[in-house]
């Protein structure tokens, strides 16, 4: 009996990177916006942007790994 996992491993799989990246960005925007409003009823535009940027980067690093750049 062939299991689903063995069938998948026999075929060539390629991730759809742009779809994964889009998911990470959307999730990060939602989380960052929510976090900006967590303790402040009316956060400043700068605070909202900062929280969104941090959350988007966090989500990207959750889905992707990066080689460390030398000298950077």
N, C-alpha and C positions, 0 to 999 in steps of 0.2 A: 504494500500500500504506500503510495507516494503522499507525503505530507505537504501541506502548503509551504512550509519553510524550505523543504528540500526542492520543491518546484521553483520557488522564487530564487533560491541560490543557484539553480541551474541556468536561469535566464540572466541576461545582462541588464542590470538596473542602473539608471543614471538619475540622480536627483535633479529636480527642476529648481535650480538655485534661485532664479528670480522670484518664484512663488514662495519659497522659504524665506527669502529676504523680505518680501512684501509682508508676509505674516509677522515676522519679527518686528518690523517697523510699525505696523498697525497696532500690534499688542503693546509696544513701547509707548506709542502716542497715547493710547487709552490709559495705561498705567501712570504715565507721567502727568497727564491732565488730572486724573483722579488724585494722585499724590499731592499735587499743587493745591488742591482744594480740601485736603484732609483736615487741616487744622486752621485754615484761614478761609473765611467766607468769600472774600473778594481779593484773591492774590493779584499781585502786579503782573503785567505782561511779561516782564523779565523773569519773575519767579516761575511762571507757567512754562516759559521757553526753557529755562534751566532744568526743571523737573522732567520735561519731555525729552530733552537731549540726553540726560543721564539715563532715563528709562529705555530709550531707543538703543543706546550703546550697550546697555546691560543685556537687552534681549538679543541683539546681534551676537554678542559674545556667548549667549546661551546656545545659539544654533550653529555658530561657526567658530572654528579655531584658526588662529593665525600664527604663522611662523614668526618668531621674534626677529626683528630687524637688527642687524649689527649696527652699533653706534647710535641707536635711537632710543 
